[in-house]
Amino acid sequence: ISWFMGNKASRTDTSLRDKSGAILPPVALATSTPNAQGPVLPSPQEWAHIEERLQFADNLARRLAERDPSESPSLLFRSIVMSCSSHWKARHLQALQQFIDLEMGEKEQTHFMETMSRAARLARRLPKLFPQPLKFLKQGLPDEVQLSRQQIACLLSCLMFGCIQPLQGELVGLFSIAGIYTGPAKPWMLAKLRMLLVYLNAISDQSSKYLLEDKVTFRRCKTDSNISWSTLDARISEAKLRAQREGAIENETGAIHADFANASIGGGVMSNGRLQEEIRFCVSPECLVSLLLCETMKENESIVIEGVLQFSTYKGYADSLEFVSARTDLAAQRPGDRILAVDAKFFTGFKAQFKETFVYRELNKLHSGLSSVFDSSGAKKNAFASGNWVCGAFGGIPQVKALLQLIACAQSHMSLRYFCHADPRIEPDRFMQLFKVLKRSKTTVGELVQLIVKYLPAVELVPEAERPDLFSFVYKQIWERSGETDFQPGFWREMIESS
């Protein structure tokens, strides 16, 4: 299926447009322009060819479900995929072949073919489910796209058969299954593939028919880049905080879930990525459509996805990622989770994270999404479930990220549920203690922002071994502001207990 997206890609567009940009009935192939508005459906001529291949895939998958034991299911399914996509070669399907041959028993192989037969039928519904072109969520333009679960299932079925031609461009994600099918055939890659197949099986099963008309919303959010955070007078006590080691963001009910995103949403989910964002998108594959719809986020933008379900459970992280089981509580999850995708700045050192420019950048990013989901009056008070926001490969300092998220939640009048996990650089009890002091001392958003920015010039000449961490520095600054001459932690313990 030929899709045209983004400003940087060069593609043959099968739909002609008039001067206003409206699509005219396709009569012949036309050269696309760099200002195309988003995904364009294939012409009837193209679709007839694709539908013929999908019909072949459906028939072959049904036959394989009743196959002779001597037939190789992986070789036959490889023929299905290559028949649906001219850009696939046999060498491209290494992980897929190993998954079918080595990870599946004979009964599961049969079940797999039945699932792919249903998926082929879903993919063939594309022209009926998408009579109009999809809207594209472009940079700098707050907007939203709402799709039914059936429409999403159709797009992801096309994805799994490799018949959506991948689009290259610096402003768009790579909506292609190629990176997963090609390998490496490692346990974490096979876990990702299994989670995608669990989704297809569940959503295409007749027993899930009641889910198909539910809606999922993809929203691009934007905030004013000129917010003067150091002057805001909302109190930190406008937030509530719960910090803990154990637990998982995606298991928090009644909260918007943080996606520690790449600027191009989805990151490496369709290739070797296996960190927080990629795992979440495999557990909730409906999120994958955002790669097709959303341009790269700018520094004052975020993306909210509302209504997705979780189809799998997992354990582990990165190289230890494992699929555990299929979720059986889809009905109970309705109307589905809300996910806020926010990308953080990449830092190579300690100092830049305390500069006002970058502190404001991270706060603007968080505020763009939180203020779009919850209004400032408090009428929609809820919680933001988050944690150590890209404090690994992106070099973030957990105490900085924790306080920035607390500030953003206070400004949006909502709670923060913070998961520290096993990172020794941030302790839940200390975070809770500091929050109580901030609350008791009536510290404002602006004052806490000023303290974060003040930290670097105050400690940069102090030897690293003697340098106080950010939490200790904020404690001491609040104490000095109270007019006392000595920093006495015992006083703060009494304040905490009395609060």
C-alpha positions, 0 to 999 in steps of 0.5 A: 500500500502506498502512503505519502507522508511528511514534507521530506519524503519523495513519493508517488501520490496516487491522488490528485489535488485541486488548488485548495488541496482537496483530493480529486478522484484518481485517474492516473499516477501523479508526482507528489509535491513536498507539501502533501497533507498526510497519508493518502489512500491507494488508488482503486487500481493499486488497491485491486492489486493489493487486495488480490495478494491479501486474498491469496494470503488469506487462502494460504493461511487457511490452508496452512492451518490444516496443513500436512505435517511435512510442510514447513509453516515458516517457509509457507508463511514467508511466501505469504509475506513476500507475496504481499510486499514486493520489497521483501526478500527471503533473507529479510525474514530471519527472526520471523522464521525462527519465531515460527519454527523454534518458538511455536509448537504445532498447535500454536503454529496452527493458531498463528495461521488462523490469526493471520487469516483473520488479519488478512481479512481485516486488512482487505477492509481498508477502502471501506474503513478509510473512505477519506484520507487520514489527517496528519498531525503536523508540527506546530499545529495542535489537533487530533485524530480519532479512529475506531479500534477496527480502523486501527486493527486494519492498519496494523494488519496491513503492517504485519503483512508488510504491505505498507511501504515504509516512509523515510523522512526526518519528521516521521517515524518508521511505520514498518515491520521490517526491523522486527521480522529481520532480526536479530532473532534474540529473545527480546525481539521475539518477545516483541513479535509475540506481543504484536501477534497476541494483539492481532489474535485478540482484536480479530477474534469474534469474541472481541467484536464488541470492542471494535467501535470504541474510539482511540484519540491521538492528540498533538499538544502545544504550549507557549514557549514564553512561559516564565516559570521562575515567576509563577506563584502556584504553590507546590502544595497544589500537587499531591505526591506518592513516591515508591520503589516498586510498581509499574506506570502502566498499572496505575488506574485512573492516571495518565501514563508517562511515555518516556518518548523519543522526539519521533514517537515510538522510538525504536519500537519497530527495530532494536528498541526495547526500553520504556517507550518501546515496551509500552507500545508493544504491550499496547500496539494501538499506540503504533498508529501514532508513528503513521500520524505524527510528525516529530515533536518540537520542544514545546509539544507533546502527544497524548494517546487516549483509549488504548488497551493493554493486550500483553503482560511482560517482565524484564527490561531491555535485553531481559525483556520477556513476554509473559501472557495475554491479557484477558481483561480487555472489557474491564480496561475500557475505555482504555489508558491515557498516555502522555508522550514527552521527549526529554533533552539529551545531556552528555554532562552534569552542568547543562541540566541546571541551566534555565534554558533547559529547565524551561524546555523540560517544563514546557514539554510536560506542561503542553501535555498535562495542561491539555488533559487536565484543566487548570481549575482542578475540575478534572483533577487526576494523577500523572504516573511517571518515574525517572524520565530518560535518566539512563541513555539520555543522561538525565539526573533523577532528582532534577527530573523528579522535581521538574515533574512535581512542578509541572503537576503542581501547575496543572493541579494534579497528583504525581505518582512517582516510581523510583524503581532500583535507581540509587540516585533517588530515594522515595522516602527522601522525595516524600520528605522534601515534598512535605517541607515544600508544602509546609513552607508554602514554596511556590512553583517559581521559587522551586524553579529558581532553586534548581537553577541556583544549584549549579553556580552554588556547587560547581566549584565544590569537589564532587565527593563533597557536593550536596545533592539537589534535594539537600541543597533545596532543604538548606535553601528553604531553611535559610529563607526561614531566617535561621542561621544553621541548617538543622535537619532535626527541625525539618523532621519535626516539621514533616511529622507535624504536617 
